[in-house]
Amino acid sequence: MSPTIRVSEGTMAKIRQLAEELGGVTMSQLVDDAVEAYRRQKILEEANRQYALIRDQEPGLHPEWPWLGPDQVLI
């Protein structure tokens, strides 16, 4: 049994239209795929944010990375 969620009429119309345009995709599958794509996007955004924090630090601040000398930076 599928749980029911409330969405605005505008969102429902968009879901219905996209499902029709994609042909053969149910509205449930479209929402499942959209939620998964959004989840992956958020993971990637956080990974990029964390990478930027590391990348922008001063060289030599990473004693746990012995291969990264004081004159080397992460890029």
N, C-alpha and C positions, 0 to 999 in steps of 0.2 A: 504494500500500500504506500502510495506517495503522499508525503505531507503537503499541505496546502500553504502557500504564502500569499500575502497580499501585496499587490503592486498597483501603481497608479494605472489609470486607463491608458495614458500615453505610453507607458512602458509596455503594457500588454499589447498595444497596437504595434509597437516596434518589434516585439518578440514574434508576434503573428506574421508580420510582414517579412522579417528576416527568414523565418522558417519557410514561408512560401517561396521566397526568392532562392533559397538554397535547395528547394525541392527534395523531398524524401527525408528531410530532417524534422524530427518532432520538436515541438516547443520545449519539451522536457530535456531533450538531448542538447538543444541549443543553449538552454540555461546552464546545464551541466558543463558544457564546453566553455561557456563564457566565464563561469566561476573558476574553473581550472586555469584558464588563461590569465585571469586576474590574479590568482594565487601565485602562479609562476612569475608574473610581472613584478609582484611585490617582493618575492624572494630575490629576484635579480636586482631590483632597485636597492635593496638592503645590502646585497653583496657589493654592488658598485659603491655605495656610500662608505662601507667599511674599507674597501680597497683605497678609496680616495683619502681616507684618514691616514692609512699606512703610507701611501705614496707621498703625501705632503709633509711627512715628518722629516726632521733633520737626519742626515746620514749618520750612521754610527749609533743610533738610539736603539738598536735591536740586538742586544747581546745574545739573545736566543737564536739569532741567525748568524752563525760564525762565518758563513760564506759571503756575507755582506760586509765588506770592509768599510772603514770610515770615509773613504773617498768614492764609494759607490752608492747609488740611490736606486730605489725601486721605481721602475717606469712601466 
